[in-house]
Amino acid sequence: MEIAADPPETNDTVTSPDQQAEVLATVVAAESVLTKRFGARIQLAEPEDLGGSERSIVLRVKVASSPFSLPRTLAVKRYVQPPGTTPRDSWIREAVSYQLFTALTAEDRMCPELFAHDGDSRLLVMEDLGRAPTLAGKLHGTDARAAEGALLSWARSLGRLHATTAGREADFDALLRRQSPPSAKDPLAEHGPTAVAALPALLASEFGIETSPAAAEFALGTVALLDNSRHRAFSPSDSCPDNNLITNRGVRFLDFEGGCVRNMMFDAAYLTVPFPSCWCAYALPPGMTDAMLAAWRAEVRVMWPDLDDDEVLLPRLLDAQVFWVCLTTWQYLTVPDIDQLGSGGAVDTPHQSEVLVARWADLAKAAKRAGASAVVDHAETVAAAMRARFGDRTLDLYPAFR
């Protein structure tokens, strides 16, 4: 198989020798995968580091030579394997997720188009969406109106993503079977049930809090959402603000390392918690959550008319909220190095304890609206104990709303 004879020129944004070696390996692998995919030599150049993680390298590359009509630039993501880890499940979920969307029409494709992928090198070559701002950038900016508009656009797009992928679980499963399916189809199933079951003992040992039988039973009941056959759709799994681009074609979702088909209430809880998988989440201004939920609901009601009924939607949203709060509290109390829970990004973030206290306080309010008295009492008790331990500090609003 023929690839570029000369090593690709590396961009100035990549400085250390180790980084340059990884970038060079990624570009060469991408050329090889594209050549195999299209059957002719394709050369890439001028790689630019887009900021991956310890698990992956993400680059923007220029298409320097191609006999085909390819975009001027492409995005390349290659999974690397830190010592003691196995990222293959993440690669499989992401590759299958992009395959699912690439099979849809351009109008329904709410993520980058997938041009090529390869399991041996754990590499994806995708559409480059350019330098569009992220939702995180809007929230950490200075324009409150722009931040509000971005949140509402994101909520509508999330609902549209759910409606578009309704009934496509069989397609997703078929694509999974072509790979070596992950041990757990839904990443939440890996630790969620354990977290919910173990949390009462943790709260007792850490804060001296006794969980009432009614509150424990309610929490355990939320695990059923993992297997519920209603209201299932594709989930990005980690729809944190920095994984959403605000483009002139609407919001585009990125980072499908946990992509799966599951009960979409886990995603809808991102509107009410907010962003439950993210420890970088600040608070939203009054009324914003209701407006976001209405925007999401307007899209999903097309496929699920029953969600227009508060008696159907709100109890399920509360279940998802309880599940997320239990899971993230368990994470906080069991992760040895608490700094690992941070976003690792360049923007300022609140302390994790402030996020946690706010989540329990918000849970008490949501449970009160739903008439779940056992959850109200428990959530208020936990929030009070955490304030006593961590300090009575209110979680700040996102910078754009201050």
N, C-alpha and C positions, 0 to 999 in steps of 0.2 A: 504494500500500500504506500503510495507516494504522498509525502508531506513536504512542507516548505524546507528547502535546503538550508537556508540561512535562519538562525535563531530570530524569533520575533523581537522587535525593539520594545523594551519595557518603558513604561511611562514614568515620569519623574516622581509620581506619587508613591511609588514602591521603592523603598530605600535600602533596607537591610539585605545582605546576601541571601539569607534564608527566605525572605519574602520574594526576592527576585527569582530564586530557584523554583519556588512553589508556583509563582505566576507563569514562568516559562513552561513548567510542566502542564499547567492548566491550559495554556494557549495551544501547545502542541497536541494535547489530548482532544481539545475542541476541534482543531483542524482535522484530526484523524476521524473523529466521529462524523463531522460534516461531510468529509470526503466519502466515507462509507455510506452515508445516508443518501447523497446525491449522485454518487458514482463518478465524480470528477474532482480534480484538485481544487481546494479552496484555501486561500491564504488569509491569515488574520494578522493584525498589527496594532500597535499603540494601545496596549492594555492599560486600563485605568481601574484602580482598586475602588470598588463601590462599598467596601466595608462589609465583610462577612461576619464570621464568628469563629470560635475555636473549632467548630465543626465544619466550617465551609469557607471557601474562597469565592468571592463574587466579583466579576470583572465586567467592564464595558470594553468591547474590542471593535476595531474597525475592520470591515471586510475589504482587504487590500486587493484581492484578486479572486474572481469567481466567474465561471461561464454561465451562471444562472442569475436570475433577477432576485437577488437577496437585498434586504435593507442595508443601508450604509453602515450601520453599527448593529451589534448584537450584544446580548447579555449572556454571560457564561457563569454557571455555578457548579463548582466541583466540591464534593464532600471529601474531607480529609478525616483521618482516624486518629484522634489523640490516644495516648496510651491508656489501655484499660477500658476503651469504649467501643461500641459497635453501632455506627451511624446508619447501617444499611436499612433499618426499618424506616428511618426518616427519609432516606432517598427514595425508597419504594413509594411511600405515601405521596411524596411531592411529585414524582414522575407520573404516577397514576392520576393524580389530581389534574395536572396540566394536560395529560392526554384526554381526560374527560372533557375539559373545556375546549381544547383545540378541535375536538370533533363537532362542537356546536357552531352555529353561524357566528360571524364576526359581531353581530349585534348582541348576541347573548353571551359572548366571551368576555368575562369581567376580570380577566387577568392576562398576563402576557401570553402570546401564542408560543407554543412549543415547536421548535424546528427540528431538534434532534436530541436523543438521549442515549446513554450507554451505561449498562449496569456494571460492567467490569471496572470502568474508571469512575463510576458514580458521578456522572456529569450530565448537566442539562444545558442546552443551548436554546435561548429564548429570545423573543422580541424585546428590544430595548425601548422602554417607555420614556426615555429621555430624562430631563432634569426637572420633572414636575415636583412640586412640593408634596410632602407627606401630611397626613392629618396631624401628626405630632408637631410639624413645623407651624401649622396654623394655630394649634392650641398654645404653643409656646411663643407665639408672635405678640404683636401689640394691637391687632385689629379685632375687636370683639365681634363685629358683624361678620367678618370673614371666617372667624372660628366657628360661629354659630351656623353659618351657611355650610361650612365643611362638615360639621357634625350631622346636620340634617341630610346632606347629600350622601354621606356614608351610611346613615341609617336606612335611607331609601334603597341604596345599592345593596346593602346586606339583605333586605327583604326581597329585592329582585333576584339576587343570587339564590336565595332559598326557593322562591317560586319557580325559577328557571330549572333548578335541579330536582324538583319534586318528581318522584317516580323513577329516578335514574339510579337507584341503589343497585339494581341488577347489572347495569352497565359498569358501574364502579367495581363491583365484585368480580365481574368477568375480567376486567383489566388487572385487578389484583392477582387473580389466579395465574396470569402469565408470568408473574414474578414469584418470589418466595414470600407468601403473605406474612405480614408482621404477626408477632405473637398475640397482640391485641389489636383488633381492627380500630377501635376508638382509644386514643391515648388516655382519655379520662378513666377508662376501665382498668388501667394499670395500677393506679394508686387511689382513685376515688373511693371505692368501697372500703378499702383499708382505712383511709382517713376518717370517714364517717363513723366507722365502728370503733376506732381507737380514740377519737377525740374526747369523749367523756372522761376517760382515765387520765388523759393528758391535762385537761382542765382542772381535774381534782388535784393532781400532783403539782401543777405549776401555780395555780391560783386558789386552790382550796374550794373550788366550785363543784357542787353536786348537780349533775344534770338530772332533771326530773324524768321519770319513766315516759311521760307524755312527750316531752321534748326530744328524748332519745328515739322514741318510736317514730316521731315525725321525720327526724333526720334520716333514720334508716330507710324510711319509705321513699325518700327522694332517689335512692339508688335505682329504683325501678325505671327511672327515666332513661337509663342506659339501654334498656331492652324494649322500651315502649315502641310499638310499631306505628303509632300515629305521629303526624307532624315531623316526618323525617325528611332531611334534605342534606345537601353537601354543606360541610362546615370547614372553614379555613383552620379552625381549631385555635389559632392564636391571632385574633384580629386586633392586636394592639395598635395604637395610633401610628407607630412608625412602619407598620406593615401595610399601609393604605396610601396609595398615591392619588392626589387630587389632580386629575388630568382634564384637558378640554373635552374629552369624551366621557367624562364622569369618573367616579372612583374606580380604581383598579386595585385588586387585592394581590398581595405578595406573600411569599413565605408559607408554603403549604407542607412544611415538614410534619405537621400533625394532621394533614388533610384527611377527612373521612366523611362518611355519611352517618348521621346520627340524629337524635331528637334535636330540633333546631331551637328548643327552649334554652339550651346551654349557650347558644349564641345570642338569643334575645336578652339574656341576662346581662350581656355586655352593655345594653342600653340602660339598665336599671342599677347596676352595682357601682360604678361603671368599670369596664375593662378588667374583669375579675382575674384573668391570668397574668396581669401586668402589675408589678410592684412600683411602677413609675407613674401610677395614675393619681392625679389630683382630683379635687371635687369639681362638680359642674354647678352653674348658677341655678337658682330656683326656676322651675318650669321647663328646663332644658330636657330632662329625662322624659317628661310627658310628651313633649314635642317630638323627640326622637322616636319614642315608641309609636306615636301616631303615624309618623312617616314610614316606619317599618311595616306597621299593620296595614297601611294602604296598599302595599305591594303583595303581602302574603295572603290577604283575604281573597284574592282571585283564585288561589288554589285551595285555600282552607277557609271557607265562609264561616265555619264555627268559631274562628278566632275573633270575629266581630263581637262575640258575646263575652263580656267581662267575666261571667261565671265560668267560662271555659278557659280563657287565657290567664287570668290573674292567679288562680291557684297553681297553675303549672309554672308560671314565672316565679312564684314564691318558692316552689320546690327547687327550681334551678338555682335561685339565689341562696337558699339554705345549703345546697350541695357545694356551691362555689366557696361560700364562707367557711364551711367545715374543712374543705380541702386546703384552702390557703392558710387557715389557722394551723392545721396539722403541719403544713410545710414550714411555717414560721417556727413552730416549736420543735421540729425534728431535724431541720437542716443544720449541720454542725457549724458551717460558716455562713452566718446570716447575710453577709455581703453578697453571697452568691445569688440571692433573690433579687438583687438590683437589676436594672435594665442593661447596664454596661454601656449605655449610650452617652452622647456628648451633652445632652440637656440636663438641667437640674432636676432632681427627683426628690420627693418627700421621703422621710424615714419610713421604713416598713411598718414600724409600730403605729405610726399615725394612720397609715392606710388601713391597718387591721382594725383599729378602734372605730374608724369611720364606717367600716363595713358592718360591724356588729350593731352600731347605732342605727345605720340605715336599714338593717335587717329588722330591727325592732319596730321601726316605723312602718315598713312594708307589711309585716305580720299583723300589726295593729289594724291597718286598713283591710286586711283580709280576714280579720276576726280569729286569727290563730293565737289564742291567748297563751298557750304553753310556750310557743316560740317567742312571743313578746317578752314574757317574764324571763326566760332563759337569756335571750339576747341582751336585755337591759342589764342583767346581772353580770354577764361577761364583759360588756362594755364598761360598766362601772369598775370592775376589778382591773381591767386593763388600764383605765385612766389612773387608778391608784398606783399601778406599777410604773407606767410609762410617762405619766404627766397628763394634765388636762389640757391638751393642745388640740385646736381645731384644724382639720386638714384644710390647707389653703386651696383656693380655686386655681384652675389652670391660669398661667400668666396672662393670657389674652383677656381674661374676664376680671382681672383685679383692678 
